[in-house]
Amino acid sequence: MTNAKRGRVFIVRHGNTFDKGDILLRVGGRTNLPLSTSGLIQAKSLAVHFETFDFMQAYSSDLKRTRQTAETILGEQPYELAHFLAEIDYGPDEGQPEEVVVARLGQAALDRWDTDAIPPIEWHVDPEDLRTAWQAFLATCSQTSDTLVVTSNGVARFLLDVVEVTKDVPRKLRTGAYGTVEFTPKGPVLTAWDVRP
C-alpha cells in the first residue's frame, strides 16, 4: 500500500519591479508597476523551475507584477484572483524612495517590520486580518495536490504565523523566490522558504 500524495502550496513572490541603477521605491498595493527587465528574467526562471509541476489550483493578486509572474509560470493554465494576496498599503511611504522612508520612520521601525511583521505607524495593514485570511485560504487548498500562489512580500510574511515553522527563516521573501507549505497529518508545515531557482 502506498501513501497518498501530500498537498503542497508554493508561495511565490513576484519578480523585480526595478533594475540595477533604478531608484528603489517602497511599492505597495496602490502602485501597480509591471515587472522590470530583471523581473521578467526572474519570472522565466521560476517558470523553468516549475515546468514539471502540475498545479491543480493557482492564485494571484490583481497587481500587474504578480499577474505577469503567475502567467509566466503557468503559461496557458488559468488562475484565480484572490483579493487578500494584494500587497499592503504603505500609507505616506507608498512610492517613496527607501532613504526617505528610513528617514521618516527610522531603521528600527523597518527592522521590526522585517523581523516581527509589526507594521510602522500609518501603514494600512491589519496583521490579524492577514493571518486569518491565510488560515482560511489554506483550509480551501487541496490536501493531495499542488497549489501555486503568487503574491507580494508584505502579505507573504504573515503566512509564517499560521503554519508550523521548524527552523529559523527570515520574514522577508525576496523577489523571484518562493516558499513551500506541505499538508501533514498534524497540519500545514513550512518545508522551504526564500528559495530562488
Secondary structure, 3 states (H helix, E strand, C coil): CCCCCCCEEEEEECCCCCCCCCCCECCCCCCCCCCCHHHHHHHHHHHHHCCCCCEEEEEECCCHHHHHHHHHHHCCCCCEECHHHCCCECHHHCCCEHHHHHHHHCHHHHHHHHHHCCCCCCCECCHHHHHHHHHHHHHHCCCCCEEEEEECHHHHHHHHHCCEECCCCCCCCCCCCEEEEEEECCEEEEEEEEECC
